[in-house]
Amino acid sequence: MLKAQVGYSTNMDSFTAGVETATNAVNKINNTKLGFLYTSEVNDIKEVIKGIRSITDTQLIGCTSSGGIIVPDGIISSVNGFAGMLTLDDPELVVGVACHEAGKDSRVIGRKVAIEAVKNAKTTRAPSYFYMVASPKEEEEYLMGIQDVIGRVPVFGGSAADDKLEKNWKIICNDKIISDGVAVAFFYTDNEILTNFTTDYRETNNIGIITEVIGKRTLATIDGVSALKKYSNWINTSPANLINKKLLMASITKPLGVKETQGNITIIKHPMFTDDMGTKTISDDGIKLGNKVIEKTAIFQLESTIDELIDATGKNLKSLRKQLYREPAAYLLIHSGIRRIGIGSRLEEVHKQLVKESKGIPFITVFTFGEYGYIEHSANICGGLMLSFTAFGKN
């Protein structure tokens, strides 16, 4: 039977924060197989891990979280740093953890990390499920490489994040800390693991065909028109009002999306910053997106209110619970960090909804700069501004 526990700390001394986090996360647990660990970018993460290691030798995986985390006790955040960990304890559970720094070929690195995770699990089989965390850069390529090795095993997880989009994010993999790369945890279990991967944005009738992409993530033109000009027309503003971070903030409630091939889910392609692409006028600019897009496919505008973004958290946790065949033992709730920025000072409302719908089951919420998951018969997907809520069944 799976057991789970959450520990956290805002102690300004990172070693002590690790001790306090681990002490609470392994209390009354005897066979901890994995700790999902999340910290602030301002923590000395090496010291946090040293503190944890003074209490437990469990495998660790996680990342820095944008602005804080949420646990049943509340929103855990501090200018001096924070740490939080969800531990899983099950005699029948086998977990293989592995990571790799970024390199020239992200797909090859994905293959390498998958092979290592299988090896570390002391098996030769593909896992039942896997968790992935990566830097916000080459997530799709890492995912393809992993699936080259293990097939289309369901994924859940999200990208590392920082507080101000300054690339101060970190990935945690056992005792290793990397700034750019990928880490995975492969789960071998008969217990139910289920992910609810959603957007909860409403679709508008503003739709066009992607006619030019630069690299993988710069949307240059839609219907042959500058992407920024087209998008600004869709949301009734001028390109001058969407320069750099103004675009990111405006698109929190008015993002872009594409349909997964089976039509089961809309994948948000979050407009992040403008790209002048060598042009002379703002109206000719392209849009840098949070994930890759493909030419000759449809893209459309979505919309939501802040009220709806807040309500989506409780609604989707409730939906996840209803989909389970058995009682849950724990929840890992991946929530977009940019979406959190839009929610702002109303984050306490999110906490209240999660406490209500978790019904006493341990959970930890992390704020990421990219979210991964699947739904029904979809492929594994990387998106942005999304929720990837995962439940771990007791047995």
Summary of the structure (lengths in Angstrom):
residues: 395
radius of gyration: 20.2
end to end distance: 5.1
largest distance: 63.8
contacts: 1521
relative contact order: 0.16
helix: 28%
strand: 36%
